[in-house]
């Protein structure tokens, strides 16, 4: 009996469940039907012109699947979704289409067509054209009749759209006489034809050893998608061996080594070497810090400089003039977008930007002087600047030791890069951009400030106090020392003998406020107005000169005085320019005209008196710069030796040797050189620098 009742309950449950399922099914069908009706009504409300605009607006968003859903397959030749997506994406993305606009959209009802004007930007400029689109009105509303002419009016399915780029030639960097500092050169491109390799693993290891790279680098290049068995795959650029160099009576060892490497590479089946155009720096180390170098662009460069015309084949300036004038030097690549037919013959040009080759940059630099200074100081940690102190033309900027910027063109290995950066002499360090303790080369500047402010009477005798002096007992054990005793102790003789005590006393007479204000007027704590950014000269590590001892030490270029060599050269120019401080410049001008950075820095009287003193430094037999004296040309200058040590009692410190030397009268070849050499202690101090600059001047005057 119980089983009978249970069976009936189950039957009732099943009946109820069936009714519920039926009702849900009816409801779901109703929803689907309603949605379909709504969809059809929605699409029925669309007109061909609005449908076209919707289709076109999908293109910039790369919504190719949405575009495909809007076409009528039957009237569009049943193009597959895969082919449609590939055709549209390849063309639109290949030409780098962006900023699309649709205008003048009109629907011609009797023809079921829409006419419109479209334009968009591409890698080769703006493309604009009139076009027409046809529509079919079906159950789902208007559908587009698609063929390739929707992309470009004259494009057929057999045609292809090509993009060709003409690489802009990089401008040259020239010296004042048109000699090349950076320009076209030829190197050897070592490559591999994969299909010709024998014993692949062994061959790659051998090639890697000869090129001083890893096997991983080679394998990565060979595994690129474009590589085929008969492809020439560039691996590394190396110096080209010039036949004329090999034919000389005694070829350089480096040339012979390079020839031997070429020969060994060519013995390996599958290796080929071809000439390739590269950037070349004829002066190498002599101008590396000035000229800088270029390198191939990276993915980061392309992202950072998007829209500036760089491609994967471009180079970009990394330092020096190459970096500073990158925009002018690089030029603008040319680019064409055109249609070719099935026979690869050009059918129509769509857009074209003509190539604009980079500008040449001509500098005021004199190559012979640049090389001369480098050769004299190449074994030292040093820097030299040379200017025409009447015009402001910068004639040389040298930092030693240096590196060969050509090495960056060939590609530095990680080991070479490490060696360069870990060298204790810092060959990558640009010394002429830095500030240094000037020592006694600062004394003419103190003399000019003292005279200008009235704090110094040039004829006042400070008295001979011996070789050691302190103001009073408040200085404790601190004394200012000097090397020479002489009489009378007046300004001119103090310059001749480079008297620290005299200029310490002069600084105390000037006072810290006047000295600070005067140095600020002379460009301290201010950026030098020059194409290359230089470190700012300073008179204190803090806000000002804080003690009497610091003030006294500042008087002879110690204390916390730090000066950039080019800045100092500009201040020195005032002594020959009636007190006006010249503005330096590096880009050559056909008509060199003086522009003053600080006009009226000193009076003509002050400038003349300091000039007379600096003349005596070089021409008086007691002068510290007398070794540079010449009988044919009147020179003036000042020596300096700056002590760099942790404390007054430190005996392990080093010394910087300085020499400032310049023509002191009208001459056809005016020049002012300032050189600084580190670690001259025990090597003759400033005398070491005087000797080398004298040799440079000998070459300068004999060639002009």
Buried (B, 14 or more C-beta within 10 A) or exposed (E): EEEEEEEEEEEEEEEEEEEEEEEEEEEEEEEEEEEEEEEBEEBEEBBBBBBBBBBBBBBBEBEBEEBBEBBBBEBBEEBEEEEBBEBBEEBBEBBBBEEBEBEEBEBEEEEBBBBBBBEBBBBBBEBEEEBBBBBBBEEBBBBBBBBBBBBBEEBEEEBBBBBEBBEBBBBBBBBBEEBBBBBEBEBBBBBBBBEBBEEEEEBBBBBBEBBBBEBEBBEEBBEEEEBEEEBEBBBBBBBBBBEEBEEEEEBEEEBBEBBEBBEBBEEBEBBBBEEBEBBBBBBBBBBBBBBBBBBEBEEEBBEEBEEBBBEEEBBBBBBBBBBBBBEEBBBBBBBBBBBBEEEEEEBBEBBEBEBBBBBBBBBBBBBBBBBBBBBBBBEBBBBBBBBBBBBBBBBBBBBBBBBBBBBBBBBBBEEBEEEBEEEEEBBBBBBBBBBBBBBBBBBBBBBBBBBBBEBBEBEBEBEEBEBEBBBEEEBEEEBBEBEBEBEEBBBBBBBBBBBBBBBBBBBBBBBBEBBBEBBEBBBBEBEBBBBBEBBBBBBBEEEEBBEBBBBBBBBBBBBBBBBBBBBBBBBBBBBBBBBBBBBBBBBBEEEBEBBBBBBEBBBEEBBBBBBBBBBBBBBBEEBBBBBBBBEEBBBBBBBBBBBBEEEEEEEEEBBBBBBBBBBBEEBEBBBBBBBBBBBBBEEBBBBBBBBBBBBBBEBBBEEE
